[in-house]
């Protein structure tokens, strides 16, 4: 049980750190958030918990492919925010991300990459 609490504390601490840094510096906060720290932590947790190398490698592989369709959200969000407000922008961005993911998954499926 203490291992799970440790994992939650470290992971939550990372998110708090990013939000606190972002309060002080937009650029630095975004840079830290853009680093694949959550993915790195997930791979560390998998490794420490003695998961097979193939599982860890698959995690990295699929993370790459899942990041690509999320990128348009980072361009759409700042465009919509001043026009429709935070919550509608967040909802629209999430919906657009889902649509991009479905379309992207269909495109890469033609190349033998199964994301869904």
Wavefront OBJ file of the C-alpha trace (Angstrom):
o trace
v 0.000 0.000 0.000
v 2.824 2.434 0.762
v 4.213 1.905 -2.767
v 0.924 3.055 -4.314
v 0.806 6.092 -2.023
v 4.407 6.923 -3.028
v 3.538 6.613 -6.729
v 0.510 8.884 -6.321
v 2.508 11.434 -4.318
v 5.351 11.641 -6.846
v 2.987 11.785 -9.828
v 0.691 14.376 -8.213
v 3.715 16.361 -7.089
v 4.859 16.590 -10.688
v 1.527 18.062 -11.768
v 1.549 20.553 -8.895
v 5.126 21.542 -9.773
v 4.160 22.202 -13.396
v 1.144 24.324 -12.433
v 3.179 26.324 -9.902
v 5.974 26.979 -12.398
v 3.404 27.940 -15.054
v 1.988 30.597 -12.696
v 5.362 32.303 -12.733
v 6.469 31.650 -16.302
v 4.241 30.630 -19.192
v 7.169 29.446 -21.271
v 8.951 27.480 -18.561
v 5.702 25.906 -17.360
v 4.854 24.859 -20.924
v 8.363 23.505 -21.487
v 8.197 21.363 -18.359
v 4.681 20.186 -19.253
v 5.822 19.313 -22.778
v 8.567 17.069 -21.474
v 7.400 13.477 -21.398
v 7.752 13.293 -17.621
v 4.486 11.451 -17.046
v 5.499 8.879 -19.645
v 8.971 8.606 -18.143
v 7.452 8.112 -14.685
v 5.057 5.484 -16.038
v 7.977 3.620 -17.626
v 9.955 3.873 -14.380
v 6.979 2.492 -12.419
v 6.607 -0.347 -14.945
v 10.328 -1.144 -14.709
v 10.461 -0.999 -10.908
v 7.404 -3.256 -10.778
v 9.334 -5.748 -12.939
v 7.128 -5.568 -16.019
v 8.573 -7.201 -19.145
v 10.742 -5.061 -21.411
v 8.242 -5.611 -24.232
v 5.475 -4.009 -22.155
v 7.633 -0.955 -21.413
v 8.686 -0.668 -25.052
v 5.052 -0.936 -26.180
v 4.127 1.840 -23.772
v 6.695 4.154 -25.392
v 5.646 3.086 -28.908
v 1.942 3.733 -28.376
v 2.578 6.967 -26.475
v 4.327 8.339 -29.560
v 1.383 7.510 -31.790
v -1.197 8.814 -29.295
v 0.587 12.165 -28.920
v 0.394 13.037 -32.619
v -3.407 13.535 -32.813
v -3.391 15.630 -29.628
v -1.165 18.318 -31.142
v -3.938 20.268 -32.952
v -5.558 20.907 -29.561
v -2.603 23.073 -28.546
v -3.232 25.330 -31.553
v -7.026 25.361 -31.285
v -7.182 26.083 -27.530
v -5.499 29.513 -27.573
v -7.549 30.504 -30.626
v -10.917 29.606 -29.079
v -10.225 30.709 -25.490
v -10.758 34.469 -25.932
v -13.805 33.850 -28.141
v -15.882 31.334 -26.175
v -14.366 31.120 -22.672
v -12.444 28.471 -20.767
v -14.935 25.613 -20.253
v -16.422 25.645 -23.765
v -12.884 25.861 -25.175
v -11.779 22.917 -23.042
v -14.778 20.875 -24.174
v -14.313 21.798 -27.835
v -10.598 20.994 -27.612
v -11.329 17.596 -26.086
v -13.914 16.841 -28.773
v -11.559 17.935 -31.552
v -8.822 15.767 -30.043
v -11.120 12.728 -30.045
v -12.070 13.394 -33.668
v -8.409 13.831 -34.647
v -7.547 10.607 -32.846
v -10.246 8.588 -34.638
v -9.229 9.988 -38.034
v -5.527 9.488 -37.281
v -6.116 5.916 -36.109
v -7.889 5.139 -39.389
v -5.044 6.634 -41.425
v -2.229 4.799 -39.629
v -4.217 1.561 -39.684
v -3.520 1.494 -43.433
v 0.167 1.274 -42.535
v -0.318 -1.600 -40.097
v -0.409 0.463 -36.899
v -3.389 -0.522 -34.716
v -4.294 2.206 -32.228
v -7.876 1.189 -31.536
l 1 2 3 4 5 6 7 8 9 10 11 12 13 14 15 16 17 18 19 20 21 22 23 24 25 26 27 28 29 30 31 32 33 34 35 36 37 38 39 40 41 42 43 44 45 46 47 48 49 50 51 52 53 54 55 56 57 58 59 60 61 62 63 64 65 66 67 68 69 70 71 72 73 74 75 76 77 78 79 80 81 82 83 84 85 86 87 88 89 90 91 92 93 94 95 96 97 98 99 100 101 102 103 104 105 106 107 108 109 110 111 112 113 114 115 116
